[in-house]
Amino acid sequence: MKWLELLQVAGATLVSAVVLVVLYSLGVRLTAVAADAGNKSPALARSLAYVCFAACGAAVLFGIYLIVPYFSK
Protein backbone atom coordinates (compact mmCIF):
# COMPACT_ATOMS: atom_id res chain seq x y z
CA MET A 1 0.00 0.00 0.00
CA LYS A 2 1.19 3.50 -0.76
CA TRP A 3 0.92 5.38 2.50
CA LEU A 4 2.00 8.75 1.16
CA GLU A 5 -0.85 8.78 -1.34
CA LEU A 6 -3.29 7.83 1.39
CA LEU A 7 -2.06 10.76 3.48
CA GLN A 8 -2.40 13.10 0.49
CA VAL A 9 -6.02 12.07 -0.02
CA ALA A 10 -6.74 12.44 3.70
CA GLY A 11 -5.13 15.88 3.71
CA ALA A 12 -7.04 17.03 0.63
CA THR A 13 -10.28 15.78 2.18
CA LEU A 14 -9.60 17.61 5.42
CA VAL A 15 -8.69 20.87 3.66
CA SER A 16 -11.71 20.76 1.36
CA ALA A 17 -14.06 20.00 4.26
CA VAL A 18 -12.69 22.94 6.24
CA VAL A 19 -12.99 25.26 3.23
CA LEU A 20 -16.62 24.23 2.67
CA VAL A 21 -17.54 24.76 6.32
CA VAL A 22 -15.82 28.15 6.42
CA LEU A 23 -17.48 29.33 3.21
CA TYR A 24 -20.93 28.25 4.34
CA SER A 25 -20.60 29.68 7.84
CA LEU A 26 -19.25 32.96 6.46
CA GLY A 27 -22.24 33.14 4.12
CA VAL A 28 -24.63 32.55 7.01
CA ARG A 29 -22.85 35.18 9.11
CA LEU A 30 -22.95 37.75 6.33
CA THR A 31 -26.65 37.05 5.81
CA ALA A 32 -27.27 37.73 9.50
CA VAL A 33 -25.21 40.92 9.31
CA ALA A 34 -27.19 42.06 6.28
CA ALA A 35 -30.46 41.54 8.18
CA ASP A 36 -29.22 43.63 11.12
CA ALA A 37 -31.16 46.88 11.45
CA GLY A 38 -28.11 49.01 12.24
CA ASN A 39 -26.11 47.92 9.20
CA LYS A 40 -25.16 50.77 6.88
CA SER A 41 -24.72 48.70 3.72
CA PRO A 42 -26.85 45.54 3.80
CA ALA A 43 -26.61 45.11 0.03
CA LEU A 44 -22.84 44.62 0.18
CA ALA A 45 -23.05 42.07 2.98
CA ARG A 46 -25.85 40.21 1.23
CA SER A 47 -23.91 40.17 -2.05
CA LEU A 48 -20.82 38.78 -0.31
CA ALA A 49 -23.00 36.15 1.37
CA TYR A 50 -24.32 35.07 -2.02
CA VAL A 51 -20.75 34.88 -3.35
CA CYS A 52 -19.81 32.62 -0.43
CA PHE A 53 -22.82 30.38 -1.03
CA ALA A 54 -22.03 30.21 -4.76
CA ALA A 55 -18.40 29.29 -4.08
CA CYS A 56 -19.54 26.60 -1.64
CA GLY A 57 -21.96 25.19 -4.22
CA ALA A 58 -19.28 25.26 -6.92
CA ALA A 59 -16.90 23.35 -4.65
CA VAL A 60 -19.57 20.73 -3.96
CA LEU A 61 -20.34 20.35 -7.66
CA PHE A 62 -16.63 20.02 -8.43
CA GLY A 63 -16.35 17.27 -5.80
CA ILE A 64 -19.27 15.43 -7.37
CA TYR A 65 -17.61 15.85 -10.77
CA LEU A 66 -14.44 14.24 -9.41
CA ILE A 67 -16.24 11.36 -7.70
CA VAL A 68 -18.74 10.30 -10.38
CA PRO A 69 -16.89 8.51 -13.22
CA TYR A 70 -19.59 9.35 -15.78
CA PHE A 71 -18.74 13.05 -15.70
CA SER A 72 -14.96 12.71 -15.96
CA LYS A 73 -14.88 10.75 -19.24
HTML snippet that shows the backbone in 3Dmol.js (N, CA, C, O; Angstrom):
<script src="https://3Dmol.org/build/3Dmol-min.js"></script>
<div id="view" style="width:600px;height:400px;position:relative"></div>
<script>
const pdb = `
ATOM      1  N   MET A   1       0.842  -1.185   0.000  1.00  0.00           N
ATOM      2  CA  MET A   1       0.000   0.000   0.000  1.00  0.00           C
ATOM      3  C   MET A   1       0.886   1.246   0.000  1.00  0.00           C
ATOM      4  O   MET A   1       1.960   1.261   0.600  1.00  0.00           O
ATOM      5  N   LYS A   2       0.425   2.262  -0.667  1.00  0.00           N
ATOM      6  CA  LYS A   2       1.186   3.498  -0.762  1.00  0.00           C
ATOM      7  C   LYS A   2       0.665   4.485   0.273  1.00  0.00           C
ATOM      8  O   LYS A   2      -0.362   5.134   0.071  1.00  0.00           O
ATOM      9  N   TRP A   3       1.382   4.587   1.372  1.00  0.00           N
ATOM     10  CA  TRP A   3       0.918   5.377   2.498  1.00  0.00           C
ATOM     11  C   TRP A   3       0.951   6.877   2.222  1.00  0.00           C
ATOM     12  O   TRP A   3       0.099   7.617   2.713  1.00  0.00           O
ATOM     13  N   LEU A   4       1.913   7.321   1.453  1.00  0.00           N
ATOM     14  CA  LEU A   4       2.003   8.748   1.158  1.00  0.00           C
ATOM     15  C   LEU A   4       0.789   9.228   0.367  1.00  0.00           C
ATOM     16  O   LEU A   4       0.280  10.323   0.605  1.00  0.00           O
ATOM     17  N   GLU A   5       0.330   8.410  -0.569  1.00  0.00           N
ATOM     18  CA  GLU A   5      -0.854   8.779  -1.345  1.00  0.00           C
ATOM     19  C   GLU A   5      -2.107   8.778  -0.481  1.00  0.00           C
ATOM     20  O   GLU A   5      -3.000   9.604  -0.667  1.00  0.00           O
ATOM     21  N   LEU A   6      -2.168   7.853   0.457  1.00  0.00           N
ATOM     22  CA  LEU A   6      -3.294   7.833   1.393  1.00  0.00           C
ATOM     23  C   LEU A   6      -3.312   9.100   2.247  1.00  0.00           C
ATOM     24  O   LEU A   6      -4.372   9.678   2.486  1.00  0.00           O
ATOM     25  N   LEU A   7      -2.138   9.527   2.702  1.00  0.00           N
ATOM     26  CA  LEU A   7      -2.058  10.759   3.481  1.00  0.00           C
ATOM     27  C   LEU A   7      -2.402  11.986   2.638  1.00  0.00           C
ATOM     28  O   LEU A   7      -2.992  12.935   3.154  1.00  0.00           O
ATOM     29  N   GLN A   8      -2.050  11.985   1.375  1.00  0.00           N
ATOM     30  CA  GLN A   8      -2.405  13.097   0.492  1.00  0.00           C
ATOM     31  C   GLN A   8      -3.915  13.196   0.310  1.00  0.00           C
ATOM     32  O   GLN A   8      -4.478  14.290   0.336  1.00  0.00           O
ATOM     33  N   VAL A   9      -4.558  12.067   0.128  1.00  0.00           N
ATOM     34  CA  VAL A   9      -6.017  12.065  -0.019  1.00  0.00           C
ATOM     35  C   VAL A   9      -6.678  12.513   1.281  1.00  0.00           C
ATOM     36  O   VAL A   9      -7.637  13.283   1.257  1.00  0.00           O
ATOM     37  N   ALA A  10      -6.175  12.038   2.404  1.00  0.00           N
ATOM     38  CA  ALA A  10      -6.740  12.441   3.695  1.00  0.00           C
ATOM     39  C   ALA A  10      -6.541  13.941   3.924  1.00  0.00           C
ATOM     40  O   ALA A  10      -7.437  14.616   4.431  1.00  0.00           O
ATOM     41  N   GLY A  11      -5.384  14.454   3.557  1.00  0.00           N
ATOM     42  CA  GLY A  11      -5.128  15.883   3.710  1.00  0.00           C
ATOM     43  C   GLY A  11      -6.009  16.728   2.807  1.00  0.00           C
ATOM     44  O   GLY A  11      -6.532  17.760   3.227  1.00  0.00           O
ATOM     45  N   ALA A  12      -6.173  16.288   1.563  1.00  0.00           N
ATOM     46  CA  ALA A  12      -7.035  17.028   0.630  1.00  0.00           C
ATOM     47  C   ALA A  12      -8.485  17.002   1.103  1.00  0.00           C
ATOM     48  O   ALA A  12      -9.197  17.997   0.970  1.00  0.00           O
ATOM     49  N   THR A  13      -8.923  15.882   1.651  1.00  0.00           N
ATOM     50  CA  THR A  13     -10.276  15.776   2.179  1.00  0.00           C
ATOM     51  C   THR A  13     -10.477  16.712   3.362  1.00  0.00           C
ATOM     52  O   THR A  13     -11.498  17.393   3.459  1.00  0.00           O
ATOM     53  N   LEU A  14      -9.503  16.741   4.256  1.00  0.00           N
ATOM     54  CA  LEU A  14      -9.599  17.612   5.421  1.00  0.00           C
ATOM     55  C   LEU A  14      -9.623  19.088   5.018  1.00  0.00           C
ATOM     56  O   LEU A  14     -10.428  19.863   5.534  1.00  0.00           O
ATOM     57  N   VAL A  15      -8.749  19.466   4.106  1.00  0.00           N
ATOM     58  CA  VAL A  15      -8.692  20.868   3.661  1.00  0.00           C
ATOM     59  C   VAL A  15      -9.981  21.264   2.958  1.00  0.00           C
ATOM     60  O   VAL A  15     -10.520  22.341   3.214  1.00  0.00           O
ATOM     61  N   SER A  16     -10.481  20.408   2.076  1.00  0.00           N
ATOM     62  CA  SER A  16     -11.707  20.760   1.358  1.00  0.00           C
ATOM     63  C   SER A  16     -12.907  20.822   2.301  1.00  0.00           C
ATOM     64  O   SER A  16     -13.784  21.667   2.120  1.00  0.00           O
ATOM     65  N   ALA A  17     -12.962  19.953   3.293  1.00  0.00           N
ATOM     66  CA  ALA A  17     -14.063  20.003   4.259  1.00  0.00           C
ATOM     67  C   ALA A  17     -14.008  21.296   5.074  1.00  0.00           C
ATOM     68  O   ALA A  17     -15.042  21.913   5.330  1.00  0.00           O
ATOM     69  N   VAL A  18     -12.826  21.699   5.476  1.00  0.00           N
ATOM     70  CA  VAL A  18     -12.687  22.937   6.243  1.00  0.00           C
ATOM     71  C   VAL A  18     -13.069  24.142   5.382  1.00  0.00           C
ATOM     72  O   VAL A  18     -13.736  25.058   5.861  1.00  0.00           O
ATOM     73  N   VAL A  19     -12.654  24.145   4.126  1.00  0.00           N
ATOM     74  CA  VAL A  19     -12.990  25.257   3.229  1.00  0.00           C
ATOM     75  C   VAL A  19     -14.507  25.348   3.031  1.00  0.00           C
ATOM     76  O   VAL A  19     -15.069  26.443   3.046  1.00  0.00           O
ATOM     77  N   LEU A  20     -15.163  24.211   2.848  1.00  0.00           N
ATOM     78  CA  LEU A  20     -16.615  24.225   2.675  1.00  0.00           C
ATOM     79  C   LEU A  20     -17.333  24.749   3.914  1.00  0.00           C
ATOM     80  O   LEU A  20     -18.266  25.544   3.805  1.00  0.00           O
ATOM     81  N   VAL A  21     -16.905  24.310   5.074  1.00  0.00           N
ATOM     82  CA  VAL A  21     -17.540  24.758   6.316  1.00  0.00           C
ATOM     83  C   VAL A  21     -17.319  26.252   6.523  1.00  0.00           C
ATOM     84  O   VAL A  21     -18.235  26.963   6.936  1.00  0.00           O
ATOM     85  N   VAL A  22     -16.113  26.729   6.241  1.00  0.00           N
ATOM     86  CA  VAL A  22     -15.819  28.152   6.419  1.00  0.00           C
ATOM     87  C   VAL A  22     -16.632  28.994   5.437  1.00  0.00           C
ATOM     88  O   VAL A  22     -17.186  30.024   5.823  1.00  0.00           O
ATOM     89  N   LEU A  23     -16.710  28.577   4.189  1.00  0.00           N
ATOM     90  CA  LEU A  23     -17.484  29.332   3.208  1.00  0.00           C
ATOM     91  C   LEU A  23     -18.957  29.402   3.591  1.00  0.00           C
ATOM     92  O   LEU A  23     -19.573  30.466   3.525  1.00  0.00           O
ATOM     93  N   TYR A  24     -19.514  28.269   3.990  1.00  0.00           N
ATOM     94  CA  TYR A  24     -20.931  28.250   4.337  1.00  0.00           C
ATOM     95  C   TYR A  24     -21.209  29.081   5.592  1.00  0.00           C
ATOM     96  O   TYR A  24     -22.174  29.846   5.633  1.00  0.00           O
ATOM     97  N   SER A  25     -20.369  28.931   6.608  1.00  0.00           N
ATOM     98  CA  SER A  25     -20.601  29.680   7.838  1.00  0.00           C
ATOM     99  C   SER A  25     -20.380  31.178   7.628  1.00  0.00           C
ATOM    100  O   SER A  25     -21.067  31.994   8.242  1.00  0.00           O
ATOM    101  N   LEU A  26     -19.440  31.544   6.775  1.00  0.00           N
ATOM    102  CA  LEU A  26     -19.248  32.957   6.456  1.00  0.00           C
ATOM    103  C   LEU A  26     -20.457  33.509   5.704  1.00  0.00           C
ATOM    104  O   LEU A  26     -20.863  34.649   5.930  1.00  0.00           O
ATOM    105  N   GLY A  27     -21.027  32.712   4.820  1.00  0.00           N
ATOM    106  CA  GLY A  27     -22.241  33.138   4.124  1.00  0.00           C
ATOM    107  C   GLY A  27     -23.404  33.327   5.075  1.00  0.00           C
ATOM    108  O   GLY A  27     -24.160  34.289   4.946  1.00  0.00           O
ATOM    109  N   VAL A  28     -23.557  32.421   6.028  1.00  0.00           N
ATOM    110  CA  VAL A  28     -24.634  32.552   7.013  1.00  0.00           C
ATOM    111  C   VAL A  28     -24.409  33.788   7.880  1.00  0.00           C
ATOM    112  O   VAL A  28     -25.350  34.525   8.174  1.00  0.00           O
ATOM    113  N   ARG A  29     -23.161  34.011   8.289  1.00  0.00           N
ATOM    114  CA  ARG A  29     -22.849  35.177   9.115  1.00  0.00           C
ATOM    115  C   ARG A  29     -23.120  36.483   8.360  1.00  0.00           C
ATOM    116  O   ARG A  29     -23.689  37.421   8.918  1.00  0.00           O
ATOM    117  N   LEU A  30     -22.716  36.538   7.107  1.00  0.00           N
ATOM    118  CA  LEU A  30     -22.952  37.750   6.326  1.00  0.00           C
ATOM    119  C   LEU A  30     -24.439  37.972   6.070  1.00  0.00           C
ATOM    120  O   LEU A  30     -24.884  39.117   5.988  1.00  0.00           O
ATOM    121  N   THR A  31     -25.206  36.905   5.944  1.00  0.00           N
ATOM    122  CA  THR A  31     -26.655  37.049   5.806  1.00  0.00           C
ATOM    123  C   THR A  31     -27.263  37.631   7.072  1.00  0.00           C
ATOM    124  O   THR A  31     -28.159  38.473   7.002  1.00  0.00           O
ATOM    125  N   ALA A  32     -26.780  37.187   8.234  1.00  0.00           N
ATOM    126  CA  ALA A  32     -27.271  37.728   9.499  1.00  0.00           C
ATOM    127  C   ALA A  32     -26.864  39.185   9.661  1.00  0.00           C
ATOM    128  O   ALA A  32     -27.638  39.995  10.171  1.00  0.00           O
ATOM    129  N   VAL A  33     -25.660  39.521   9.231  1.00  0.00           N
ATOM    130  CA  VAL A  33     -25.209  40.917   9.313  1.00  0.00           C
ATOM    131  C   VAL A  33     -26.045  41.796   8.388  1.00  0.00           C
ATOM    132  O   VAL A  33     -26.376  42.929   8.738  1.00  0.00           O
ATOM    133  N   ALA A  34     -26.384  41.282   7.219  1.00  0.00           N
ATOM    134  CA  ALA A  34     -27.192  42.063   6.278  1.00  0.00           C
ATOM    135  C   ALA A  34     -28.592  42.300   6.820  1.00  0.00           C
ATOM    136  O   ALA A  34     -29.207  43.318   6.503  1.00  0.00           O
ATOM    137  N   ALA A  35     -29.106  41.389   7.624  1.00  0.00           N
ATOM    138  CA  ALA A  35     -30.455  41.540   8.177  1.00  0.00           C
ATOM    139  C   ALA A  35     -30.479  42.423   9.421  1.00  0.00           C
ATOM    140  O   ALA A  35     -31.550  42.776   9.913  1.00  0.00           O
ATOM    141  N   ASP A  36     -29.295  42.781   9.932  1.00  0.00           N
ATOM    142  CA  ASP A  36     -29.223  43.626  11.117  1.00  0.00           C
ATOM    143  C   ASP A  36     -29.747  45.027  10.796  1.00  0.00           C
ATOM    144  O   ASP A  36     -29.445  45.579   9.739  1.00  0.00           O
ATOM    145  N   ALA A  37     -30.521  45.587  11.697  1.00  0.00           N
ATOM    146  CA  ALA A  37     -31.162  46.876  11.449  1.00  0.00           C
ATOM    147  C   ALA A  37     -30.157  48.031  11.426  1.00  0.00           C
ATOM    148  O   ALA A  37     -30.381  49.024  10.734  1.00  0.00           O
ATOM    149  N   GLY A  38     -29.066  47.919  12.162  1.00  0.00           N
ATOM    150  CA  GLY A  38     -28.109  49.006  12.236  1.00  0.00           C
ATOM    151  C   GLY A  38     -27.032  48.964  11.161  1.00  0.00           C
ATOM    152  O   GLY A  38     -26.107  49.777  11.187  1.00  0.00           O
ATOM    153  N   ASN A  39     -27.132  48.058  10.242  1.00  0.00           N
ATOM    154  CA  ASN A  39     -26.106  47.924   9.204  1.00  0.00           C
ATOM    155  C   ASN A  39     -26.256  49.051   8.184  1.00  0.00           C
ATOM    156  O   ASN A  39     -27.362  49.373   7.750  1.00  0.00           O
ATOM    157  N   LYS A  40     -25.117  49.642   7.811  1.00  0.00           N
ATOM    158  CA  LYS A  40     -25.157  50.770   6.881  1.00  0.00           C
ATOM    159  C   LYS A  40     -25.253  50.323   5.422  1.00  0.00           C
ATOM    160  O   LYS A  40     -25.845  51.016   4.595  1.00  0.00           O
ATOM    161  N   SER A  41     -24.676  49.177   5.114  1.00  0.00           N
ATOM    162  CA  SER A  41     -24.721  48.703   3.721  1.00  0.00           C
ATOM    163  C   SER A  41     -25.123  47.231   3.682  1.00  0.00           C
ATOM    164  O   SER A  41     -24.267  46.358   3.536  1.00  0.00           O
ATOM    165  N   PRO A  42     -26.420  46.949   3.812  1.00  0.00           N
ATOM    166  CA  PRO A  42     -26.847  45.544   3.801  1.00  0.00           C
ATOM    167  C   PRO A  42     -26.705  44.895   2.429  1.00  0.00           C
ATOM    168  O   PRO A  42     -26.580  43.674   2.336  1.00  0.00           O
ATOM    169  N   ALA A  43     -26.722  45.688   1.370  1.00  0.00           N
ATOM    170  CA  ALA A  43     -26.609  45.108   0.032  1.00  0.00           C
ATOM    171  C   ALA A  43     -25.230  44.504  -0.185  1.00  0.00           C
ATOM    172  O   ALA A  43     -25.110  43.453  -0.816  1.00  0.00           O
ATOM    173  N   LEU A  44     -24.196  45.146   0.323  1.00  0.00           N
ATOM    174  CA  LEU A  44     -22.841  44.624   0.176  1.00  0.00           C
ATOM    175  C   LEU A  44     -22.674  43.318   0.940  1.00  0.00           C
ATOM    176  O   LEU A  44     -22.118  42.353   0.416  1.00  0.00           O
ATOM    177  N   ALA A  45     -23.156  43.289   2.178  1.00  0.00           N
ATOM    178  CA  ALA A  45     -23.046  42.069   2.981  1.00  0.00           C
ATOM    179  C   ALA A  45     -23.849  40.932   2.359  1.00  0.00           C
ATOM    180  O   ALA A  45     -23.402  39.785   2.342  1.00  0.00           O
ATOM    181  N   ARG A  46     -25.020  41.248   1.855  1.00  0.00           N
ATOM    182  CA  ARG A  46     -25.849  40.212   1.229  1.00  0.00           C
ATOM    183  C   ARG A  46     -25.201  39.687  -0.058  1.00  0.00           C
ATOM    184  O   ARG A  46     -25.258  38.492  -0.346  1.00  0.00           O
ATOM    185  N   SER A  47     -24.590  40.586  -0.821  1.00  0.00           N
ATOM    186  CA  SER A  47     -23.908  40.172  -2.047  1.00  0.00           C
ATOM    187  C   SER A  47     -22.717  39.271  -1.736  1.00  0.00           C
ATOM    188  O   SER A  47     -22.496  38.269  -2.417  1.00  0.00           O
ATOM    189  N   LEU A  48     -21.950  39.630  -0.709  1.00  0.00           N
ATOM    190  CA  LEU A  48     -20.821  38.781  -0.306  1.00  0.00           C
ATOM    191  C   LEU A  48     -21.302  37.428   0.220  1.00  0.00           C
ATOM    192  O   LEU A  48     -20.640  36.410   0.018  1.00  0.00           O
ATOM    193  N   ALA A  49     -22.447  37.420   0.891  1.00  0.00           N
ATOM    194  CA  ALA A  49     -23.003  36.151   1.368  1.00  0.00           C
ATOM    195  C   ALA A  49     -23.368  35.256   0.189  1.00  0.00           C
ATOM    196  O   ALA A  49     -23.111  34.053   0.214  1.00  0.00           O
ATOM    197  N   TYR A  50     -23.970  35.848  -0.847  1.00  0.00           N
ATOM    198  CA  TYR A  50     -24.321  35.067  -2.024  1.00  0.00           C
ATOM    199  C   TYR A  50     -23.078  34.557  -2.746  1.00  0.00           C
ATOM    200  O   TYR A  50     -23.093  33.458  -3.301  1.00  0.00           O
ATOM    201  N   VAL A  51     -22.016  35.334  -2.742  1.00  0.00           N
ATOM    202  CA  VAL A  51     -20.753  34.880  -3.347  1.00  0.00           C
ATOM    203  C   VAL A  51     -20.201  33.693  -2.568  1.00  0.00           C
ATOM    204  O   VAL A  51     -19.711  32.734  -3.165  1.00  0.00           O
ATOM    205  N   CYS A  52     -20.277  33.749  -1.247  1.00  0.00           N
ATOM    206  CA  CYS A  52     -19.813  32.624  -0.426  1.00  0.00           C
ATOM    207  C   CYS A  52     -20.644  31.372  -0.683  1.00  0.00           C
ATOM    208  O   CYS A  52     -20.099  30.275  -0.809  1.00  0.00           O
ATOM    209  N   PHE A  53     -21.960  31.535  -0.761  1.00  0.00           N
ATOM    210  CA  PHE A  53     -22.820  30.382  -1.033  1.00  0.00           C
ATOM    211  C   PHE A  53     -22.555  29.808  -2.432  1.00  0.00           C
ATOM    212  O   PHE A  53     -22.565  28.591  -2.615  1.00  0.00           O
ATOM    213  N   ALA A  54     -22.322  30.674  -3.405  1.00  0.00           N
ATOM    214  CA  ALA A  54     -22.031  30.207  -4.765  1.00  0.00           C
ATOM    215  C   ALA A  54     -20.702  29.468  -4.818  1.00  0.00           C
ATOM    216  O   ALA A  54     -20.587  28.449  -5.500  1.00  0.00           O
ATOM    217  N   ALA A  55     -19.703  29.966  -4.111  1.00  0.00           N
ATOM    218  CA  ALA A  55     -18.404  29.289  -4.077  1.00  0.00           C
ATOM    219  C   ALA A  55     -18.518  27.934  -3.380  1.00  0.00           C
ATOM    220  O   ALA A  55     -17.882  26.965  -3.793  1.00  0.00           O
ATOM    221  N   CYS A  56     -19.314  27.871  -2.342  1.00  0.00           N
ATOM    222  CA  CYS A  56     -19.541  26.605  -1.639  1.00  0.00           C
ATOM    223  C   CYS A  56     -20.243  25.606  -2.559  1.00  0.00           C
ATOM    224  O   CYS A  56     -19.868  24.435  -2.612  1.00  0.00           O
ATOM    225  N   GLY A  57     -21.251  26.066  -3.273  1.00  0.00           N
ATOM    226  CA  GLY A  57     -21.955  25.194  -4.216  1.00  0.00           C
ATOM    227  C   GLY A  57     -21.060  24.742  -5.354  1.00  0.00           C
ATOM    228  O   GLY A  57     -21.142  23.593  -5.788  1.00  0.00           O
ATOM    229  N   ALA A  58     -20.204  25.632  -5.842  1.00  0.00           N
ATOM    230  CA  ALA A  58     -19.277  25.257  -6.917  1.00  0.00           C
ATOM    231  C   ALA A  58     -18.281  24.215  -6.433  1.00  0.00           C
ATOM    232  O   ALA A  58     -17.926  23.303  -7.179  1.00  0.00           O
ATOM    233  N   ALA A  59     -17.829  24.341  -5.194  1.00  0.00           N
ATOM    234  CA  ALA A  59     -16.900  23.347  -4.647  1.00  0.00           C
ATOM    235  C   ALA A  59     -17.573  21.989  -4.491  1.00  0.00           C
ATOM    236  O   ALA A  59     -16.955  20.954  -4.741  1.00  0.00           O
ATOM    237  N   VAL A  60     -18.830  21.991  -4.082  1.00  0.00           N
ATOM    238  CA  VAL A  60     -19.565  20.730  -3.956  1.00  0.00           C
ATOM    239  C   VAL A  60     -19.772  20.095  -5.332  1.00  0.00           C
ATOM    240  O   VAL A  60     -19.587  18.889  -5.495  1.00  0.00           O
ATOM    241  N   LEU A  61     -20.148  20.893  -6.306  1.00  0.00           N
ATOM    242  CA  LEU A  61     -20.337  20.346  -7.659  1.00  0.00           C
ATOM    243  C   LEU A  61     -19.030  19.824  -8.246  1.00  0.00           C
ATOM    244  O   LEU A  61     -19.028  18.817  -8.954  1.00  0.00           O
ATOM    245  N   PHE A  62     -17.921  20.499  -7.958  1.00  0.00           N
ATOM    246  CA  PHE A  62     -16.626  20.016  -8.432  1.00  0.00           C
ATOM    247  C   PHE A  62     -16.268  18.688  -7.770  1.00  0.00           C
ATOM    248  O   PHE A  62     -15.708  17.802  -8.417  1.00  0.00           O
ATOM    249  N   GLY A  63     -16.587  18.546  -6.492  1.00  0.00           N
ATOM    250  CA  GLY A  63     -16.354  17.274  -5.804  1.00  0.00           C
ATOM    251  C   GLY A  63     -17.183  16.148  -6.394  1.00  0.00           C
ATOM    252  O   GLY A  63     -16.699  15.026  -6.542  1.00  0.00           O
ATOM    253  N   ILE A  64     -18.420  16.440  -6.727  1.00  0.00           N
ATOM    254  CA  ILE A  64     -19.273  15.431  -7.369  1.00  0.00           C
ATOM    255  C   ILE A  64     -18.709  15.071  -8.742  1.00  0.00           C
ATOM    256  O   ILE A  64     -18.708  13.905  -9.137  1.00  0.00           O
ATOM    257  N   TYR A  65     -18.229  16.084  -9.462  1.00  0.00           N
ATOM    258  CA  TYR A  65     -17.609  15.846 -10.774  1.00  0.00           C
ATOM    259  C   TYR A  65     -16.402  14.917 -10.648  1.00  0.00           C
ATOM    260  O   TYR A  65     -16.190  14.057 -11.503  1.00  0.00           O
ATOM    261  N   LEU A  66     -15.615  15.084  -9.592  1.00  0.00           N
ATOM    262  CA  LEU A  66     -14.435  14.236  -9.405  1.00  0.00           C
ATOM    263  C   LEU A  66     -14.802  12.820  -8.978  1.00  0.00           C
ATOM    264  O   LEU A  66     -14.099  11.870  -9.323  1.00  0.00           O
ATOM    265  N   ILE A  67     -15.883  12.671  -8.240  1.00  0.00           N
ATOM    266  CA  ILE A  67     -16.243  11.360  -7.701  1.00  0.00           C
ATOM    267  C   ILE A  67     -16.971  10.499  -8.726  1.00  0.00           C
ATOM    268  O   ILE A  67     -16.672   9.311  -8.850  1.00  0.00           O
ATOM    269  N   VAL A  68     -17.914  11.069  -9.460  1.00  0.00           N
ATOM    270  CA  VAL A  68     -18.740  10.297 -10.383  1.00  0.00           C
ATOM    271  C   VAL A  68     -17.967  10.055 -11.674  1.00  0.00           C
ATOM    272  O   VAL A  68     -17.606  11.015 -12.355  1.00  0.00           O
ATOM    273  N   PRO A  69     -17.702   8.794 -12.031  1.00  0.00           N
ATOM    274  CA  PRO A  69     -16.888   8.513 -13.217  1.00  0.00           C
ATOM    275  C   PRO A  69     -17.564   8.921 -14.529  1.00  0.00           C
ATOM    276  O   PRO A  69     -16.877   9.168 -15.521  1.00  0.00           O
ATOM    277  N   TYR A  70     -18.875   8.994 -14.550  1.00  0.00           N
ATOM    278  CA  TYR A  70     -19.588   9.345 -15.776  1.00  0.00           C
ATOM    279  C   TYR A  70     -19.210  10.748 -16.271  1.00  0.00           C
ATOM    280  O   TYR A  70     -19.104  10.984 -17.474  1.00  0.00           O
ATOM    281  N   PHE A  71     -19.011  11.660 -15.338  1.00  0.00           N
ATOM    282  CA  PHE A  71     -18.736  13.053 -15.698  1.00  0.00           C
ATOM    283  C   PHE A  71     -17.297  13.289 -16.113  1.00  0.00           C
ATOM    284  O   PHE A  71     -17.027  14.252 -16.831  1.00  0.00           O
ATOM    285  N   SER A  72     -16.378  12.466 -15.699  1.00  0.00           N
ATOM    286  CA  SER A  72     -14.962  12.707 -15.960  1.00  0.00           C
ATOM    287  C   SER A  72     -14.437  11.942 -17.177  1.00  0.00           C
ATOM    288  O   SER A  72     -13.224  11.783 -17.322  1.00  0.00           O
ATOM    289  N   LYS A  73     -15.318  11.471 -18.047  1.00  0.00           N
ATOM    290  CA  LYS A  73     -14.880  10.749 -19.242  1.00  0.00           C
ATOM    291  C   LYS A  73     -14.417  11.712 -20.297  1.00  0.00           C
ATOM    292  O   LYS A  73     -14.009  11.293 -21.380  1.00  0.00           O
TER     293      LYS A  73
END
`;
const viewer = $3Dmol.createViewer("view");
viewer.addModel(pdb, "pdb");
viewer.setStyle({}, {cartoon: {color: "spectrum"}});
viewer.zoomTo();
viewer.render();
</script>
